[in-house]
């Protein structure tokens, strides 16, 4: 290697620019002038953080009212079945976690998409002839929320748009807009038990539409789509060549007069990313175990979408290994009576709430068919002292210490 010397011209004081000369084996050259950087603090939040907005948190955090001190607070504003302690998970589920912890086998890093054995268990649990699954079709995630985030991130670029139900789960919009993805809201019709307005939905689709989100059973409507309606939704997606993100976290949590139909079992033409997890059916939302089931029997996604999901999952190196270690026992050993008792409890509460609310002039509850939610229409002419649903719910907190979410936070209006 040739010897070299770097010389810097000294002008007697610290210059604003430096003349840099390089001498290599007697050959001298001037590289040019290097500008100095004036150091100063300038720390600003990222564009993503500025674009992140949760409408529920914005409304709840801005409420100024205090609950009635003479009444115990009843918080009905969050879909956490553990809040009141009356919906515990099954002992088999907690024992599975204890066994995984005591085994000492699940303390290290694992592949970002999850243990192969754990993905095999999820694939086996949801496999059926109409929608076959293998381990390669499963991505384990940190809760269903991360599953949704990964699906949006792999399907959409900034400037493109997705179709989101109104009313719907506010996180769809929060995640999409933080990534620069436009949200187009399609309407659910309360007079038709929250079926989709399919004509209005299809009118929203353009060349920048990259994903249709279908949430069934619904948060916050508590509705369950019929097979016939799901087939109509699939027909729109097939006709317009739009893939579907199926949020099915409440799958199988339906009451006896309804039936849950996994969307992927009804079509082999439309590629579907189905999101689910342990949170609701097994009543352990804090354990943060979700999954993406990739249904792509016509290879429309190909390897690119699968590889993209794997790459995106590497940002946090996968979900909790202890829960992964317990998955086999949770899925295989949870007794059927646990699911039955949970649904019976939820239906009893739904019937009680519906009956009481329907008896109040000016309130129009719509009876849920599943999940954990009930939507109530307010005929504002019966409550002239309030301008909107936000004021109504604020006064409900102040007088009765009952906290409900206004539909405004669910993009109903």
Order of alpha helices (4+ residues) and beta strands (2+ residues): beta-beta-beta-alpha-alpha-beta-alpha-alpha-beta-alpha-beta-alpha-beta-beta-alpha-beta-alpha-beta-beta-beta-alpha-alpha-alpha-beta-beta-alpha-beta
